[in-house]
Amino acid sequence: MHRRRFVATLSAGSIVGVAGCSGRGFSSGSGSGSGSGSGFDGTSADGPPRLHVDGRWLTDPDGDVVVLRGVSAVDPVWGVEHAEERGKGYWETLRLATDAAEGWNARVLRIPIEPQSIRTVGLDVVLAEYLDRAVELAAERGVYALVDYHAIERYDTPSIDRRLRTFWDRVAPRYADESHVLYELYSAPSEPATGGVEAWRTWREHASPWVSLVREHAPDTPIVVGSPAWSSMTAYAADEPFDHENVLYSAHVYPSWDPRSWEPAFGTPAFDVPVFVTEWGYANGDTGRRADHVVGTTEEWGEPFREWVDAHENVHWCATAFDTSQQPAMFDADWTPLGGDDHMGTLVRDWLAERRDDHQPGGSTPIPSNGEEPPSPPKSITAVQISETGATVWWSAAKDADGDDVLQYRLTVGDRDPETLRGGERSTELRNLESGRYYDVRVTAVDRHGLESEPATTGFRTLERGDPEATIPRAETPPTTDGDEWNRDDPRSLDLVLWSDRPLKNTAEWRALWDDDALYVLVDITNIEAWQDTYVDVYLDLNNSRGKTYNAENDLGMVVPRGGEIIWEAANSAPITEGSRVDTSETDNGWRAEFTIPWAEYDVQPIIGHRLGVDVHVVIEDDGERVAKIGWFDESDDAWKIPQRFAMVELGE
């Protein structure tokens, strides 16, 4: 996943217009003590009450559950400097986010402070002229302020250690007495991030002294702690949390995270620790500033994300970015919320409005009991679409005796690691199994308290590995229209007349090659008569799942007419990706089509011995009417709707 760092460009003269703009007195901000001696004119009496972590819950002074839902603003230094570009003053935007009359009901404002701002104007100015005012404004609006050191870089360098310590030595005591302030230690540490739990342990070893530093200065302030790989290793916090009190664990969730990953990565740890999604967002609009990791839609990503978060009672969130410029932006240039399927502004606004009265301080929402009984096991578990190397397992919904929702299903196949699925999922496709082997399958249900059912079980045996119908050789170089590389594979004739209303003279054959990047298929059609319009149909089951129906991922039906320049999707095909292409060219008394199918775009890893399903057809028309069809393998002419009818083909040397 590629994450961009936003680097603000500031000038020293930009401070003049905002110096002394607070309506309440601030000092110079140069002090480094704690409490009221920090140089900040305290506002705790005006702000909402202090929060505290109790197990996996965030609670108010009465012990009732609080869930923070809000927005992430832009860096205040950048926001003030770019007010004209943004179309609204920075402080005005914070007031908008908390203005119920305008439809916005944020209960927490995330205030990111970027290292670039500190380098440009100095920490004294950042504190006295920007952060102090943001903290005070949040108190005046009756909401919480999440102060975020917004660095996106390696965490194991002397430079980041020095800068973090300098920042929190000043900031932590400055707002220690502010009941409405929380601290986000380090927004998005990037690397080291390999090694699974070992990477988490390395991070914890580096970050624990920083947490201790903040805690020493601010004994009661909740601290939000991230993790490597841009705060994506939240799952390890449940089993190996930091040795500090009053800690929440952050997650950054964007469309680069597949919805199937949310539950194991962020939902499971929420059974044990409080999880705060301090960044989430998406955009699908046409903008050069949109980063790849935020590309998503409301239907396929935004609404499912909202449903998933609301299913967990202790997951907090800040949507990003509450802005017109930084991406993914919630507003257009006139500060009208962006919506529809391509933008998130209206979804965030409506979500905040719908939950505005839920889990608020003083709301008398006690910590839920842990429930008395776990769910019943799922029923009707079975394995279908069994092939040599795969199968699909499905089950019926489990029920919970306490009336709770089932949040997860956990599936274990043989000696594999368990797979965690969201509660709305009832099936999963198993891949990379061994042929001719028996597999035990166990599925359990988990409710909102983390109580797990007894397992439902089944078993199946994969098919024995038979001889392939054909072996596709590996290409030394990608084949070209005029090159000799295609001669590495012997042609296979399409000699089945599947149906025809007249005698045919046509002949056709196909060849294929492969390399690490793509599968290449060549189809030649000859002896074409003047009255004939011809089409090539290539059918592929790229992972040999051999389903009774086409899946939506890598079962392809590809159609190209003579002279065609693009691949048409057949009636049941998975979407044809942008990298898939076809080249057509004329030959003596015929034409040829050369297909290039990139493996990675269909989530397939090619190796020698990998098997896939293949069939090739040619359709013949007369004045727009289909009159004949010839094919290579499937005599029934059902390949267009049933992948099980394809020939099994193997990648060779």
N, C-alpha and C positions, 0 to 999 in steps of 0.2 A: 504494500500500500504506500503510495507516494503522498506525503503531506507537505504543503507549502508553508513557508514562514512569511507572515506578513511583516514587512519592514516599513515602518512609517518614515517619511522624510520630513524633518522639522527644521526650522530656522530659529536661531536664538532670539530673534525679534518677535517671535510668535507669542511670547509670554506677556508682552506689554499690554495687550488688549484684555487680559484676564486677571492681571495682578490686582489683588484687593477687591475681587468681585463678590466675595462672600458677604451676606447680610449679617452674619454673626462673626464675632472676633476670632481670628486664628492667630497663633503666634507664628514665628518664622519656621517652626517645625524642625529646628536644629537639635532639639533635646534628644536624649537617648535613655531617659529613665523609664519607669513603669507607671501605670495608672495616670492620675491627673497631672503628675509631674512630667508627662511625656511631651508637653508642648502642644497638646490638642485640647481645645475647650470641649470637655465631655458633653455628650448628648444622650447618655443612656436613659435619662428620665423620660425622654421623648420617644424613644424607640421601643419596638416590641421586646418581650422578655427574653432573658438568656435561655438558650437551649442546651440540652445535655444528652449525650449518647447513653442509652440504657439497653445493653445487649445489641439487638439489631434495629433498635428503634431510636428515633430522635424525639425527645420529649420536652415539654414546657415545665415550669417550676412545679406544677401540680401533678406531674407524672403522666400527662395526657400526650397522645401521639401527635406530632407535628410532621407534615410532609411539605417540603419547600418546592414550589413550582414557580419558575420565573424565566427571565431572559438574560442573555449575556450581551452586555453593551460592548462598544469598542473601547480601546485604550483612550482615557480622557484627554491626554495630551494631543494625540492624533485627532480625536474627535473635535476638540476646540480649534485646532489649527486648520482643519478641513471643513469647517462649518458651512462655507459657501458651496463646496463640492457636495456635501451631504444634504444640503437643502434645509437644514434645521440646526439650531444651536444645540450643543451637547447636553447642557443641563435641561433644556426643553425636552430632549428625547427621553431622559430619565423620568421626568414628570409624566410624559405620555405613557410610558410603560406601566405606570402605577395609577393611571387615571381611568377609573371604572366608568365614568361618564362617556369616555371615548371608546369604551369597550375593552380596555386593557386592565388586567387584574394580576400583574406580576406580584408575587409575595417575596421574591428575592431578586436582587440585582447583582449580577456578577460583574465586577470591575477589574478587567485585566490590565496589569501594568507591565508593559513590554520593556525589556532591557534597552532597546533603542531609545525609548523616551528618557530613560534615566541617563543614558550616555549623552543625549542631546541637550537636555535642560538641567540635569543634575538632580540628585535625589531630594535635596532640600526643596527645590521648586515643585517637583512631583508631589511631595507630601503637602506642602503648605498651600499650594494654589490649585491642586487638582484632587488628590485623594481625600484630604480633609473635607473638601466640599462635597464629594460624592458620598462619603460616610454620613455627613450631616444631613444631606438631602434625603438619603434613605431613611434616616431616623424621623425626619419631618413627615415623610410619606407613610410612616408606620410599617416599613418593610425591612427585610434583612439585607445586609451588604456582604457579598462574598468577595473578599480581596484576594486577587489571584496574581501570583508572580508568573507572568505569562511567557515563559521561556520554552522553546522547542529545539532541543539540542541534546548532545551527549551529557550524561550526568556524572561521568567519572573523571572529569578534568579538574585541575586546580582552579581554573578560571571560574567554572560554575560554582564550585565550593566557596570561593572567595566572594562572588557576587551574591549568592544566596544568603550567606552569613551576614554580609553588609546590609542587605535588604531587610531581613527579618530582625536583625539587631535593632533596626530603627522602627520598623512597622509594627512588630509584635507588641512591644510595650506601649506604643502610641495609642492603640485602640483597645488595649487590654480590658479597660473598664466599660467598653461599649457593649451593652447587652445584645445588640442586634448585629454584631459583626462576627463573621466566620472567616477563616483563613484557608486558602488553597495553596498548599506548600510550593508546588512546582507543577505548572500546568501539564506539560507534555514531554517528559524525558523520553528521548528516542532510543539510544543504545547505551550499553550492550543489551541486547534483547533476545539472544538465542539461548536455548538450553532449557526451556520450560521452567519448572519450579526452581532450577538452579539460577536462572536469570532473575527470578523474583527474590531469591535469597541474596544475590549480589546487590540488587537494588535496595533491599531492606537494610543491608549492612551499611551502604552509603548514606541512605536517607535517614536512618534512625537518629544520628546526631543532629540533623537539621530539625527533626520533630522535637527532640529534647530542647534545642535552643529556643524554639517558639514556645514550648510549654513552660520553660523557665521564666520567660518574660510575660506570658499570658496564661496563667494557670487554669482559667475557666473557659477559654475560647475554644469552640469546636474547630478541629483541623481536618481539612479534606486532603487526603494523600493519594497521589496518582501512582503510576507504574510505568515501566518501560514500554516501548513500541507505542508511544502516544497514548498512554493510559489505557491500555487494552489488556493488561494481565490481571484484571480484577479478580479473576477466578481463584487465584492463589491466596487471596486475603483471608478467606474463610478458615483454611487449615493452618495458615502461618501468618497471623496478623502481627502488626507492630506491637511492641510491648509498651503501649501508651494508652492512657485513658482518653475518652472523648474524641475519638477518631472516626471519621467516615472515609470511604474509599471511592475514588472517582472513576468514571468511565467516560470515554469519548466514543460516541457511536454515530457512524455515518454510513451511507449506502455501500461503502466498501466492505462493511460487515454484512454478510448475508443474513437475512432474518432467521435462518435455521441456527445461526451461531449465538443469538442473543441469550437463549436460555442457559446453555452450558457456560458461556463466558461471563454473563452478568446476572442472570436469574438465580442460578444455584448459590453463588456467594451471598445473595440477599437473604437466604434462609438463616444466615449466621451473623452477618455484619450489615450496617447501613451502607447502601450504595447510592452515590450521587452522580448522575449523568450530567456532568458540568458542561458538556458540549454535545449537541446533536443538531442535525439539520440536513437539508437536502435542497437541490434545485435542478431543474431540467431545462431551464431557459437557455437561450443562445447568447452567451456572454464569454468574452475572451478571458475574463478573470475567474471563471468557474473552474475550480480544481477537479480533477478526475474523481477524487474520493467522495465528493458530495453529490455526484450525479444520481438522481433518483426521482421518483414521482410520488404524488400523494397516494394514489391507489395502490401501488406496489410496495411502497416503503413507508410513507408518512402515517397512513391510517393503521397498518399493522403495527408500527412502532408504538403508536398511542395505545392501541389495544393491549399490547404486551406490557407496557409500563403500568397501566392502570390495573392490571391483574396482580401486580406486586404492591403491597401496602406500604412498603418502606423504601421505595425507590424515588429519589428526589431528582429534579431536572431543571436545567437552564437551556433554553433554545438559543441557538446562535445563527445569524447575528442580527441584533436589533438595530438595523441600519439600512441605508439605501445603496451603499457602496461595497462594503466588505461582504464577501460571499460565504455562505449562501444568504443573500439579503432577504429580509422579510417585507421590504417596502420598495415601491417605485420612486422615481425622482421627486414626486409630489407628496410622498409619505402616505400613499394609499397602500394598504396591505395587499401584497401579492398573494394570489390564490390559484384556484383551479388545480389541474393535475401536475403543473410544472413548478409550483412554488408553495411555500410553507406558511406564509404570513397569516392567512385567515385560519388555517388549522390551529396555529399556536394561539391566536386570539380567542377562538371559540373554545379551545381546550381549557385555557385559563379561566374563561368565564364560567364554563360548566363546573369546574372544580373550585371556584373561588371561596366557597363556604366550607370546604372539606378539609379536615386535619389542620385547622388554624389554631394558634395558641389560645388557650381558654375555651376551646371548642368542646370540652368534655368528651374526648375520644380516648377511652382507656386502652392500654396495651391489650390486644386480643389474647384470649386464652389460647393455649397450645392445642386445643381440640382434644377430644377423648379417643377417637378411633380413626385409624388411617382409612384411606379409600379401599373399596373392594378391588380385587384384581381385575384387569381388563378381561373381557370375554371374547369368544369367537376369534381367537388368534389363529392365523393360518399363514402359510407360505405359498405364494403363487408365482407364476412366470419364472419357473426355475430353469436355469440354463447351466452350462458347464462352469461358469465363473460368477454367477449372480442369481439373485432371487428378490422378490418383493414380499415383505411381511406386512400384514395389516391386522387390525384388531378393532373391536368395538369400544365405545367409551366406557371408562370406569365410573362408578358412582361413589360418593363420599357419604358415610353415615351421618356426619355432622352437617351435611348440606353445603360443604365448602366446594369451591371450584378445584378441579384438577389442573394444576399449573404445569406439570411435567409428566412425560413418560420416559422411562429409562429402559433402554433395550441393550441386552448383552447377547452376542452371538459367539458361541464357542468360547475360545480363550481370548477373544478380542477385548479391547477396552470398551466400557459401556458408552453408548451413544445417548445423549440427552435431547429430547424433542419437546417443543412447546405443547401445551395441553390441547390445542386445537388440531394437532396433527394425529392421524390415525394410521399412518403407514410410512415405510421407509424402504428405499431401494438399497440392497446390499450388493457390493461390487468386490472384485478382486478376490473371490473365493477360489478354493482349490477344487478341481474337477473330481467327481467320484467320491466326495467326502461327505460324511454325515455331520450336520451342525445342530446343536441344541440352541434354542432361542428362549430367552426369558424377557418378559416385559412387566415392569411395575409402574404404578401410578403414584404421584406425589401431590399432596394438596398444598394449600397456601401456607400451612404451618411447617411444611417440610416433612410431614408424616408420610411414610412410604408403605405401599400395600405389599401383600404377599405377591409372588410372581405368578403370572400366567405363562405357561410353557407350551412349546411345540417343537417340532424338529423337521428336518428335510435333508435329503441327499441331493447334491448337485449331480448333473448328468456326467456320464463318463465322457472322456475326451476322445472323440472320433477323428477320423482322417478328414482334413479340410477338402473342400471341393476344388480349391485353388490356392496357390502360394504366390504372394506378391513380392517380387524382389525389391531390395533396397536400391535407391538411386544413388549414384556417385555424385551427381550434380542434378539440380532441378531440371526436368525435361523441358525442351523448347519445341516449337512447332516444326522447325526445320532441322533439328538435331537428331543424332543417332541414339540418344539415351532410351527412347521408347523400345528399341530393339532388345533391351535386356529382358523384356517380358514377352512370352509367346502369346499371340492373339487367341481369343476365345470367341467362337462363332455364336451369333444369335440365330440358332437354327430351329427354334420352336415357333410355329405359326399358332399364336394363341387364338386368334379369330381373324376371318377375312371373308369378304363377300365377292372376291374375284381372285384369279390367279395372280401371283406376285413373282417378279424377277429380282426383287431387292435382296441384297446381302448386307450383313453388318457384323462387326466384331468389336471387342473391347480389350484393352490392356490396362494395367495399373502399375504404379511405382509408389514408393514412399520414402520419406526421410524423417528426421526429427521434427521438422516443421509442418509437414503437410502430407496428405494423401493426394496422389495425382491419378486421374482416370481419363483415358482416351477412348472415344467411341468413333468408329469410322462407318459411314453408310455409303454404299455404292449401288450402281445399277438403278438409279432413280429415274423414273419416267417423267415426261413433261407435265403430266396432269397431277403429279403427286406433290403434296406439302408434307414434310416429314418433321417429326419431333423426337428428341432423345429424352428418355426418362431414366435417371440413375437413382437407385434406391440404396440407402446405406443405414445400417444399424452399427454405429461406430464403436459401441462398447459391447456388442453381441449380447444385449440383454434379452433378445428374442421374445419380445412381448406380443400379446395378442392384439394390442393396439399400439399405435405410435406414441412414444413419450414426447414430452415437450422440450427435450434437451438435445438429443443427438441421434434421433431416428429421422432420417431425411428422405424426402421425395423431391428430387430436383428435375426440373423440366427446362429444356432450351429448344427453341425452334431453329431451323436453318437460318443462318445469318444473325442469330440472337447475340446480344452483348451482355445480358444479365441472366441470372438464374431465377426462374420462377419457382415458387413454392407449390408443390403438389398439395392436394386437398388435405392430407393429414400430417404434413411435414412439420417438424420443429422449425422455428425461425431460421432462415438462412443468414449467417453472420456477414458483417461488412467485409471481412477478409476473404470470404469465399468468392471465387470468380470462375468465369468460363470464357474461353477464347474459341471462336469458330472460324473456320477457313474452308475455302472451296478446294476440291480435289477433282481428278479426272472422273467425270460421271458421278459425282457425289460431293460429300462434305464431311468434315470432322469437327468434333467438340472436345476440347481439352479442359477438364475441371481441376481446380486446385482447392482443396478442403483443409484449412488449418486445424490441426489437432487441438491446440490450446483453446481455441474459441469454442470448442465443444466439450471441454473438460476431459480430454482423453490423453493419456500418456503412452506414446507408441514405444514398444520394445519388440525385439524379435520373439515370435511366438504369440504375440497379441492377436486375438481373433475378432473379426467383425463380420456383419452380415452384408451381402451384396447381391443385387440383381440389376439387370440392365434391359430396358425395353426400347423399341422404336415404334412410334405411332405414325400411321399413314392416313392422310386426309385427301379427299377429293372435293374441291370447291367448298371447303369449310366443314365437310361431313366426314366423321371418322369412319374409315372403311376397313382398316386392318391393323393388326398389332403383332409384332414379332418379339421374341424374348430369349433370354439366355437360360434361366434356371427354373422359374416357377411356372409349371404347366397349367395351374389353375387360374392364372391371372388374378390372384388375390394379393400380390405383393404390394399393390398401391394402398392397401388398408391393413395388412397383417405382416409385421416384421418377421414373425416366425417362418414365413414362407421364403425368406431370403436364403441364399447359399451361405454356408459358413466358410470364410476365407481367412487365411493366416498370413501374417507378415513374416517374410523370410529374410535371408541374408542377401 
